[in-house]
Amino acid sequence: MADTFQRALIKAHNVLIGIAITTDTCRTAQSSQMLAPGSAVALSRLLTSSALIGLVQNRRGSTSLQVVSQGPLGQAYADVNHEGHLRGYVKNTLLPMPPTASTEDERWDIGHYLGEGELSVIRIAENNQFTQSNTPLSHSEIDRDIAAYMEQSEQIPTELICAITFSDDEQTIACAAGLLVQSMPGTDQAKLEEVRS
């Protein structure tokens, strides 16, 4: 399946949903930058998250996200424009496959690759007006830190999760996708929690 982004509004609850499949982009990034699996997980989460928060509100312009960490990851960057063009890079290309977190979702745990750090988000409108916000990493998990940014800086209750799977030899990305759930003005917060869960 080709990379795609779709948005939907649950009118009954006034909840916005975005779904992104970014497998081709993430595979291309892994191949062209010769990323080890851990670096590929980190960049794929950032690329997928960027697509989701950059496209879900249907704003024209571009959105850039940069993670600067004190851990082995160092720095990762991604940007997306309103046409869906997506790109990014990670400074440390050699991070090995991270352990699986001991949680229900069995995600790859890249927290120890980030440690303390900062997330920077820049939005540039078509008229070149821009806004920039910086927030500290609170989860050391890229998608969860971006969701926290949306709630703290943009005041939009958000759930964001990205899933990356690998081929059987755990060296090459098999699938990359993400899901975002946001409240709209007037959303019943109890209903939002229902949809988020």
PATIMAR-718912 format. One record per residue (C-alpha): residue number from 1; x, y, z. Coordinates in steps of 0.001 Angstrom, whole numbers, plus 500000, padded with zeros to 6 digits. Example, Ala and Ser with C-alpha at 12.3 -4.5 7.8 and 13.67 -1.06 7.14 Angstrom:
PATIMAR-718912
timar; east; north; up
1; 512300; 495500; 507800;
2; 513670; 498940; 507140;
This chain:
PATIMAR-718912
timar; east; north; up
1; 500000; 500000; 500000;
2; 501323; 503449; 499054;
3; 501860; 506089; 501714;
4; 498648; 507888; 502539;
5; 497030; 510273; 504995;
6; 493340; 510371; 505833;
7; 491351; 512525; 508231;
8; 487864; 511995; 509583;
9; 485542; 513835; 511950;
10; 483337; 511888; 514359;
11; 480524; 514428; 514256;
12; 478574; 512924; 517122;
13; 481487; 513577; 519495;
14; 483265; 516440; 517641;
15; 486498; 514430; 517593;
16; 489059; 514654; 514773;
17; 491025; 511575; 513696;
18; 494084; 511355; 511452;
19; 495607; 508168; 510072;
20; 498974; 508066; 508288;
21; 500711; 505181; 506557;
22; 504335; 506174; 505964;
23; 505989; 502845; 505147;
24; 507507; 503873; 501796;
25; 508925; 507136; 503169;
26; 510384; 505433; 506238;
27; 511889; 502594; 504203;
28; 513442; 505112; 501804;
29; 514867; 507095; 504733;
30; 516299; 503927; 506284;
31; 517877; 502835; 503004;
32; 519238; 506206; 501837;
33; 520670; 507109; 505260;
34; 521809; 503518; 505958;
35; 520036; 503517; 509320;
36; 520511; 500761; 511864;
37; 517170; 499499; 513254;
38; 517095; 501681; 516388;
39; 517802; 504835; 514388;
40; 515133; 503761; 511884;
41; 512544; 503384; 514688;
42; 513313; 506864; 516034;
43; 513193; 508581; 512649;
44; 510101; 506661; 511547;
45; 508200; 507764; 514647;
46; 509217; 511371; 514032;
47; 508309; 511241; 510331;
48; 504929; 509646; 511014;
49; 504131; 512037; 513882;
50; 505093; 515004; 511687;
51; 502711; 513859; 508965;
52; 499895; 513516; 511478;
53; 500205; 516853; 513263;
54; 501171; 518705; 510095;
55; 498220; 517516; 508028;
56; 495342; 516842; 510406;
57; 494296; 520492; 510857;
58; 494343; 521092; 507083;
59; 496559; 524196; 507394;
60; 498511; 525445; 504390;
61; 502255; 525822; 504861;
62; 504767; 523547; 506552;
63; 505426; 522008; 509944;
64; 508929; 521123; 511178;
65; 509790; 519070; 514256;
66; 513218; 518713; 515806;
67; 514236; 516553; 518745;
68; 517514; 517416; 520442;
69; 518420; 514895; 523125;
70; 521246; 514331; 525563;
71; 521103; 510597; 524902;
72; 522760; 508610; 522099;
73; 520130; 509724; 519542;
74; 521485; 513274; 519573;
75; 519240; 515005; 517054;
76; 516401; 514076; 514718;
77; 514485; 516335; 512343;
78; 511430; 516023; 510103;
79; 509189; 518353; 508158;
80; 506017; 518099; 506119;
81; 504138; 520564; 503934;
82; 500407; 520824; 503258;
83; 500806; 518712; 500100;
84; 502134; 515835; 502206;
85; 505800; 516012; 501165;
86; 507682; 514493; 504075;
87; 511405; 514258; 504828;
88; 513749; 513890; 507780;
89; 517066; 512764; 509141;
90; 518621; 511455; 512342;
91; 522119; 512390; 513497;
92; 523113; 509023; 514975;
93; 522537; 506448; 512246;
94; 524016; 503494; 514156;
95; 521580; 502838; 517032;
96; 520845; 499092; 517343;
97; 517395; 497585; 517737;
98; 516001; 498759; 521087;
99; 514425; 496382; 523583;
100; 510689; 495770; 523574;
101; 508998; 497742; 526329;
102; 507252; 495664; 528981;
103; 503846; 497161; 528213;
104; 500656; 495918; 526618;
105; 501456; 497466; 523232;
106; 504929; 495849; 523036;
107; 506453; 498940; 521438;
108; 510145; 499284; 520742;
109; 511445; 501243; 523732;
110; 513674; 504069; 522474;
111; 513479; 506129; 525672;
112; 517050; 505361; 526699;
113; 518249; 506632; 523294;
114; 516736; 510045; 524037;
115; 516971; 510771; 527756;
116; 516508; 514449; 528598;
117; 516099; 516897; 525770;
118; 513836; 519282; 523919;
119; 511215; 519195; 521190;
120; 511014; 522182; 518847;
121; 507996; 522713; 516575;
122; 507962; 525370; 513844;
123; 504881; 526122; 511753;
124; 505324; 528307; 508677;
125; 502231; 529648; 506917;
126; 502061; 530327; 503176;
127; 502695; 534038; 503835;
128; 505964; 533054; 505622;
129; 504613; 534007; 509056;
130; 505874; 531435; 511532;
131; 505456; 530278; 515103;
132; 507988; 528317; 517108;
133; 507510; 526452; 520377;
134; 510014; 524519; 522460;
135; 509036; 522033; 525140;
136; 511153; 519647; 527226;
137; 510879; 515935; 526502;
138; 508644; 514515; 529217;
139; 508279; 510886; 528067;
140; 511454; 510312; 526011;
141; 509216; 508589; 523465;
142; 508882; 510725; 520353;
143; 505185; 510291; 519547;
144; 504125; 510660; 523176;
145; 506256; 513787; 523591;
146; 504627; 515306; 520500;
147; 501162; 514539; 521904;
148; 502213; 516239; 525150;
149; 503395; 519254; 523142;
150; 499995; 519502; 521415;
151; 498237; 519540; 524777;
152; 500622; 521947; 526511;
153; 501573; 524431; 523794;
154; 498635; 524318; 521378;
155; 496010; 523507; 524030;
156; 494559; 520663; 521940;
157; 493891; 517411; 523830;
158; 495637; 514820; 521650;
159; 496359; 511113; 521550;
160; 499129; 510099; 519147;
161; 500698; 506702; 518631;
162; 503007; 505388; 515923;
163; 503660; 501733; 515160;
164; 506774; 500485; 513389;
165; 507239; 496833; 512482;
166; 510255; 495097; 510973;
167; 510948; 492215; 508641;
168; 511633; 488809; 510166;
169; 515355; 489524; 510467;
170; 514541; 492772; 512373;
171; 516741; 494823; 510034;
172; 514339; 496417; 507536;
173; 511117; 498335; 508141;
174; 508080; 496284; 507137;
175; 505381; 498803; 508073;
176; 505135; 502308; 509548;
177; 501844; 503940; 510498;
178; 500286; 506246; 513028;
179; 496980; 507341; 514518;
180; 496047; 510718; 515987;
181; 492896; 511636; 517909;
182; 492153; 515289; 518772;
183; 489317; 517169; 520375;
184; 487611; 520010; 518519;
185; 486088; 523075; 520224;
186; 483080; 521952; 522220;
187; 484156; 518313; 522478;
188; 482702; 516408; 525402;
189; 485915; 515398; 527222;
190; 484332; 512189; 528509;
191; 483562; 511182; 524913;
192; 487087; 512109; 523854;
193; 488513; 509776; 526495;
194; 486199; 507048; 525209;
195; 487467; 507480; 521637;
196; 491090; 507787; 522766;
197; 490950; 504535; 524713;
